[in-house]
Amino acid sequence: MLKEAIILAGGFGTRLQTVVNDVPKPMAPINNIPFLNYVFDYLKHYQIQHVVLSTGYLAEKILDHYKDEFNGIKISYAKEETPLGTGGGIRLAMTKCTTQDILVLNGDSFFDVDINMHYSNHVSKQADCTLALRKVDNAARYGTIQLGDLNVIDAFKEKDSVECEGLINGGVYILNRETYLSKTEAGSVFSIEKDFYEKRIKELHIFGFEYNGYFIDIGIPEDYKKAQDDFKGFKYR
């Protein structure tokens, strides 16, 4: 069972600032409740015991609200003094973790993945990295994934603005801590997608599993508005 998770909560939220500009994007209110609260409720359901919040922009707002414990989950903070990118932010946060396999989530999206099943898949493949994948009707605003035999990820494809169905990275990862720390450099600025997954695709054991659970990215105003209705029936409460 996974015990630790990292939530990426340091982005600027540029696309959402016309609607929410006084708190970091992961704290954008959904029915008057910070979005992160829902994420914590989800992690609590799967018995996650320790969360590291990777913070940057308006970090003090997150610290003031959540402090060192929320909903029975211990919280640590890894603040980026200068932006480190998704990969660098994860690396800094991972130094606060102690267990072998770490769950990593984007703080501005929610993908209802059965974490126990996801972890079982990760262990069965003896994976370095396991990604939760989601098929969407319109993959134009996302990069897509090419999945090969036995759930091996063959390729990461750039977003191309073509409106068509595609398999996307749902932003729920399991990473082997030792592998990730040994293959990356402390303090370096890098993207986990471009500079870690893609560059090391032939070197590491990177797998993807498709799940069909509810998915939303609140990073654009239309989906932020949609979340207000969707989360009225949120099941992890």
C-alpha positions as MATLAB code, in Angstrom:
seq = 'MLKEAIILAGGFGTRLQTVVNDVPKPMAPINNIPFLNYVFDYLKHYQIQHVVLSTGYLAEKILDHYKDEFNGIKISYAKEETPLGTGGGIRLAMTKCTTQDILVLNGDSFFDVDINMHYSNHVSKQADCTLALRKVDNAARYGTIQLGDLNVIDAFKEKDSVECEGLINGGVYILNRETYLSKTEAGSVFSIEKDFYEKRIKELHIFGFEYNGYFIDIGIPEDYKKAQDDFKGFKYR';
ca = [
       0.000    0.000    0.000;
       1.240    3.462   -0.857;
       1.761    5.723    2.152;
       3.185    8.954    0.703;
       2.085   11.385   -1.983;
       3.420   14.560   -3.573;
       0.969   17.179   -4.821;
       2.269   19.722   -7.327;
       0.816   22.989   -6.099;
       3.308   25.601   -7.269;
       2.008   26.750  -10.660;
       1.000   30.303  -11.551;
      -2.424   29.372  -12.916;
      -2.144   31.873  -15.755;
      -5.167   30.602  -17.697;
      -7.390   30.768  -14.617;
      -6.417   34.228  -13.375;
      -9.389   35.918  -15.022;
     -11.555   33.949  -12.578;
      -9.299   33.219   -9.574;
      -6.311   35.435   -8.802;
      -6.018   35.752   -5.025;
      -5.068   32.150   -4.194;
      -2.854   29.546   -5.894;
      -4.742   27.500   -8.480;
      -4.987   24.314   -6.356;
      -6.847   26.354   -3.729;
      -9.392   27.737   -6.197;
     -12.790   27.413   -4.477;
     -15.134   24.693   -5.685;
     -18.507   25.291   -4.016;
     -16.680   27.479   -1.470;
     -14.207   24.707   -0.608;
     -10.563   24.788   -1.780;
      -9.951   22.302   -4.583;
      -7.113   20.732   -2.570;
      -9.568   19.723    0.146;
     -11.213   17.331   -2.299;
      -7.815   15.901   -3.220;
      -7.020   15.318    0.451;
     -10.378   13.572    0.943;
      -9.539   11.287   -1.984;
      -6.080   10.480   -0.566;
      -7.554    9.860    2.878;
      -9.869    7.251    1.363;
      -6.813    5.360    0.102;
      -5.053    5.668    3.478;
      -2.240    7.960    2.372;
      -0.475    9.019    5.574;
       1.948   11.751    4.452;
       1.616   14.404    1.741;
       4.377   16.714    0.539;
       2.991   19.874   -1.019;
       5.307   21.211   -3.721;
       4.685   24.955   -3.550;
       5.869   28.141   -5.206;
       3.469   30.906   -6.228;
       1.527   32.216   -3.178;
       2.982   29.371   -1.094;
       2.128   31.116    2.182;
      -1.598   30.861    1.392;
      -1.321   27.073    1.265;
       0.840   26.863    4.404;
      -1.486   29.142    6.380;
      -4.514   27.060    5.453;
      -3.218   23.484    5.772;
      -0.377   23.856    8.281;
       1.239   20.495    9.196;
      -1.816   18.238    9.202;
      -5.147   18.067    7.413;
      -7.898   15.474    7.698;
      -5.555   13.149    9.578;
      -2.818   13.344    6.940;
       0.612   14.663    7.908;
       1.803   17.495    5.635;
       5.311   18.625    4.705;
       6.263   21.437    2.324;
       8.851   21.729   -0.415;
       8.893   25.367   -1.500;
      10.565   26.326   -4.761;
      12.389   29.601   -4.166;
      12.736   29.862   -7.942;
      10.618   27.805  -10.366;
      12.101   24.332  -10.897;
       9.619   22.939  -13.412;
       7.489   19.875  -12.731;
      10.488   17.543  -12.605;
      12.588   19.735  -10.346;
       9.645   20.401   -8.054;
       8.983   16.684   -7.699;
      12.655   16.038   -6.968;
      12.753   18.643   -4.208;
       9.571   17.241   -2.679;
      10.858   13.688   -2.905;
      13.713   14.535   -0.523;
      10.983   14.886    2.139;
       9.737   11.328    1.502;
      11.080    8.108    2.956;
       9.195    5.229    1.311;
      10.173    3.390   -1.862;
       7.256    4.259   -4.153;
       5.664    7.696   -4.167;
       2.318    8.775   -5.599;
       2.491   12.090   -7.483;
      -0.548   14.190   -8.371;
      -1.146   17.441  -10.196;
      -2.721   19.931   -7.823;
      -5.030   21.441  -10.447;
      -6.659   18.295  -11.805;
      -8.583   15.351  -10.426;
      -8.524   11.869  -11.907;
     -10.547    9.273  -10.022;
      -8.065    6.403  -10.191;
      -8.260    3.397   -7.876;
      -4.886    3.981   -6.233;
      -4.650    0.441   -4.876;
      -5.133   -0.980   -8.373;
      -2.666    1.525   -9.808;
      -0.060    0.494   -7.245;
      -0.709   -3.196   -7.882;
      -0.062   -2.583  -11.586;
       3.133   -0.693  -10.760;
       4.446   -3.499   -8.542;
       3.506   -6.233  -11.026;
       5.708   -4.580  -13.662;
       8.574   -3.779  -11.267;
       8.283   -0.322  -12.793;
      10.427    2.752  -12.314;
       7.478    4.951  -13.282;
       3.817    4.136  -13.822;
       1.391    6.635  -15.334;
      -2.401    6.646  -15.109;
      -3.765    7.229  -18.600;
      -7.182    8.491  -19.652;
      -8.904    8.438  -23.031;
     -10.507   11.809  -23.826;
     -12.709   12.860  -26.746;
     -10.649   15.967  -27.457;
      -6.930   15.638  -26.767;
      -6.014   18.940  -28.464;
      -4.872   20.703  -25.295;
      -2.873   17.729  -24.033;
       0.073   15.729  -25.228;
      -0.870   12.126  -26.023;
       0.617    8.742  -25.154;
       1.416    5.879  -27.488;
       0.992    2.661  -25.553;
       2.734   -0.494  -26.729;
       2.566   -4.161  -25.801;
       2.333   -5.173  -22.141;
       1.530   -1.556  -21.146;
       4.969   -0.232  -22.035;
       4.846    3.440  -23.030;
       6.363    3.681  -26.509;
       6.138    7.422  -27.096;
       5.010   10.776  -25.721;
       3.526   12.946  -28.457;
       3.392   16.741  -28.381;
       0.041   18.534  -28.198;
      -0.880   19.448  -31.763;
      -4.196   21.359  -31.473;
      -5.940   18.694  -33.555;
      -9.337   17.964  -32.024;
      -9.545   14.191  -31.880;
      -9.761   11.337  -29.385;
      -6.531   10.415  -27.646;
      -4.908    8.723  -24.682;
      -3.488   11.337  -22.305;
      -1.318   11.438  -19.218;
      -3.855   11.897  -16.429;
      -1.345   13.411  -13.988;
      -1.336   10.545  -11.484;
       2.103    8.896  -11.287;
       3.849    6.360   -9.150;
       7.611    6.914   -9.048;
      10.352    4.789   -7.562;
      12.063    7.220   -5.220;
      15.579    5.779   -5.450;
      15.498    5.681   -9.252;
      14.158    9.213   -9.568;
      16.680   10.752   -7.168;
      19.604    8.910   -8.755;
      18.662    9.866  -12.326;
      18.053   13.577  -11.686;
      20.130   16.460  -10.396;
      19.355   18.449   -7.249;
      18.384   22.061   -7.909;
      18.040   21.604  -11.670;
      15.098   23.029  -13.608;
      13.371   20.410  -15.736;
      10.058   19.034  -16.928;
       9.194   15.524  -15.810;
       7.421   14.920  -19.111;
      10.021   16.294  -21.560;
      13.286   15.889  -19.667;
      12.692   12.723  -17.682;
      10.033   10.468  -19.225;
      10.783   11.263  -22.850;
      14.577   11.386  -22.571;
      14.803    8.171  -20.579;
      12.042    6.205  -22.289;
      14.469    3.552  -23.573;
      16.470    3.414  -20.363;
      13.802    3.115  -17.671;
      10.828    0.838  -17.116;
       7.974    3.284  -17.822;
       4.471    1.837  -17.981;
       0.998    3.242  -18.497;
      -2.391    1.877  -17.518;
      -5.684    3.213  -18.822;
      -8.447    4.034  -16.343;
     -11.873    5.412  -17.163;
     -12.690    7.257  -13.935;
     -13.903   10.852  -13.721;
     -11.314   13.374  -14.929;
     -11.211   17.162  -14.830;
      -8.508   19.812  -15.160;
      -9.632   23.061  -13.507;
      -6.879   25.048  -15.212;
      -9.213   26.719  -17.697;
     -12.312   28.783  -16.803;
     -14.793   26.503  -18.620;
     -13.749   23.401  -16.689;
     -13.427   25.347  -13.446;
     -17.065   26.321  -13.875;
     -18.013   22.723  -14.742;
     -16.343   21.490  -11.541;
     -18.752   23.566   -9.455;
     -21.582   21.253  -10.560;
     -19.601   18.026  -10.807;
     -18.211   18.184   -7.271;
     -21.599   18.569   -5.619;
     -21.747   14.789   -5.769;
     -18.095   14.194   -4.801;
     -17.930   10.668   -3.387;
     -14.808   10.887   -1.186;
     -16.307   12.789    1.748;
];
